[in-house]
Amino acid sequence: MTSDFEAQLRALSLRVTRPRLAVLAALRDRPHADTDTVIALVRADQPTVSHQAVYDVLRALTDAGLVRRIQPARATARYELRVGDNHHHVVCRSCGVIADVDCAVGHAPCLTASDDHGFVVDEAEVVYWGTCPDCATDRTSH
């Protein structure tokens, strides 16, 4: 997988560095990770990588389109490797866990705004909120 990450970085004319590879590996292993989690995962493997270096790598990879930054309302920013599609997310109101939700199949109702105000809409971001199965089980068992 590291060679895949190296190829992706090179394809975008980005230098292949250990911090970049470590951040990509962390996000592969922990989709929807927040910055603190990414820092902990990177530093577990490479203790000399600074917090600022991880922030800089996340920003560079997001700007390059290799990483997607999401930030549901009232939540910290999260990062994922799934880019280039119009998928959405479901967030647990109780524990904050996030899962991917594919866009509606067939026609794309999420791209048809009731009033587009003249914009050419090419992407929609939908966040579904609810209670995850684990939290729902906890609630019914108490």
Sequence and secondary structure as in RCSB ss.txt:
>XXXX:A:sequence
MTSDFEAQLRALSLRVTRPRLAVLAALRDRPHADTDTVIALVRADQPTVSHQAVYDVLRALTDAGLVRRIQPARA
TARYELRVGDNHHHVVCRSCGVIADVDCAVGHAPCLTASDDHGFVVDEAEVVYWGTCPDCATDRTSH
>XXXX:A:secstr
 HHHHHHHHHHTT    HHHHHHHHHHHHSTTEEHHHHHHHHHHH TT  HHHHHHHHHHHHHHTSSEEE  TTS
  EEES  SS  EEEEETTT  EEEE   SSS GGG  S  TT        EEEE  HHHHHHHHH 
